[in-house]
Amino acid sequence: MHRVELKNITKKFGDFTALDNINVEVEEGELLSLLGPSGCGKTTTLRIIAGLETPTEGDVFIDGKRVNDLSAAERNIAMVFQFIALYPYINVWENLAFPLKAQKMPVDQIKKKVAEISSILGLDDVLYQYPRDIHPAQGQMVSIGKAVIRDPEVYLFDEPLSHLDASMRVKMRADIKHLHEKLGRSMVFVTHDQLEAMGLSDRIAIMSQGEIVQIGTPEEIFHKPLTQYVADFVGTPPMNFLECELIQEGDEYFLRANSVKLRLQKELLDKTESGTQGSGLGKTKMVMGIRPRHIKLYIDGASKENEFLVPGTVEFIDPEGKEIVVHVSLAQGINLRVMVPFHYSVKEQDKVWIELEQDHIKLFLKNTGGAVLV
């Protein structure tokens, strides 16, 4: 197993800064995903690890050895690209064997390695077919097999599933996860698809405009976003955001957005930096975030004595498989998405009440996007 470390990596193309002081470690045997929108620097980071790009500043280490001056071939790294890279005029078996033949490996060893990799990747049924005759997902798996069979130190994946249909992406995610578990090697996986990153990764590095804004496990990224950007980027349907102020009335605290006031539990405020006392949060412009699945929806006739309920009207309903997303209008243009079970008895223009699950409320500073409450 091998460890990869990027220290203070900056990459400039003329006046454009593609990467700005990147620092990240890929632990031995870890699958780390680089997740972010197009143009955020994911692929550039991957190419620097591979030796296909040279950093303007900073150092790349593999197993503690600085490799800046080593070529891509000398780093013994395998890279799988978006597009299937197979020789069309030879069959799958020969494609898998090609890298080993180039190394002049004995024939009996080649046969053994091809059989082993084919079994792991589920390619036994197509070994003697040509690339044109197999499914694109199988073709991409053969591409992965060509990379794996050389027994490299580190595996790099550059959005290998992006050109597959949805059902095949699900299957391929499972196959790659199984491959990682079998090989136990360090892998870096680039994707813009949060479902891929959440399903595959030991840890995720969220990127934005050439910077890494948060690194953590999928659970940490989802439940404890450190910025509004991360909270917005990860999660389906997206998190609700509401610009507001934190106000105090006597011993009680509220989030006020226009005429809507949401009462907060005192225990919740104690979890902010230094709590409310002396923290300077009062009257601070903030953004409240809460996921649709963390809002309770009550239909007409619910108890109006609950001091945490806020009235609203159902604007429209968006079915999503076993659940539906209810769009609720509160007041003065304030709208929230609420996720409820598919069988929930609610229709457009119904009068409803919502209640926020306070343990799941996030607060971010409006001016910086930084988290006050995670």
C-alpha positions, 0 to 999 in steps of 0.5 A: 500500500502507498501514501500520496501527499500534496504539499502547498501545490499551486498551478498557474496557466499564465495569469490563471490560477488553477490550483491555489495552495492545495494540501491533501494526504491520501492515506495508505489503502484509502479511496479519496474522492475529489468532488466539485463542479467543472473547472474547480481544479479536480483533474488538474490535481489528478494530473499533477499526482500522475506527473502529467502536469508540473506544479508551479509551486509545491511538492508531490510525495509518494511514500514520503519520496518527493517525485516532482522530478519523476516522469509519469512512467517513473511514478508507477501510477495507473490512470483511468480516463473518462473515455474508454481506452481500448485497442479495437482490433484485439479482443478483451483478453488481449487488451488486458494482457497487452501491458504485461506483454510490453513488460515481457512477462512470461506467458504463464504469468500473463495467463494467471494475471489476466484470469485473476483480474478478469474474475475480480472485474466480472469479465469472464463472459466477454474475454474473447469478444471485441470492444465493439461487441460489449457494453460501454460499462464493460468496456470501461471495466476493461480499461480499469483492468488494463490499469490494475493488471500492471500492479501500480502503486496508486490508482487515479480515476478521472470521472470514469463513469460520466458517459454511462447511463444512470443504471450502469453508473450504479453498478459500476460504483459497486464494482469499483468499491468491490475492486478497492476492497479487494486490492486495498490500494490507495485510489484518488477518484475525480467526480462532479457527482455527489452520489458517486463520491458519497457511495465510494469514498473513505473521505471526500475533498470538496473543491471550489475555484482551485481550493480544497474547502473541506475534507472529511468522511461522507458522513462529516461532509453531509452532516457537518458542512463547514461552509454554506458552499459545501452544504449547498453542493452536497445533498439531494434535494438541496438544503434550504437556505434562509437569510435571517437575523438572530434576535433575542426577546427576553430569555428567548431567541429567534431567527427572523426572516422578514415577518417570519420568526422561528423560535430556537431552543436554548440548547441549540444556541449553546452549540454555537461558537462560545454560545450566544453569551458574548459571541456577538451573534445578535443582529448578525446577518446570517443564513439558516440551512436545513435539509428538506428531510429535517422539516416536519410537515403537519396538515390542517388540524394539527395543534396550533399550540406548539410554539415551534410551528410556523403556518404555510401553504403548499405551492406544489408537490414534486414526487421523488420515488418513495418520497415527495418534496413539498414546496411550502410558502410561508410569508413574503416570498419565503419558500421551503422544501419539505420531504415527506413519505409518498403516501402523505395526504397533502395537495396543492393550496393546503394550509399546513404547519412546519416544524424545524428539527432543531438539532439539524439547523445549520447557521452560516455567516452571510458575509463569509459563508462560514459555519457558525453552527454545524 
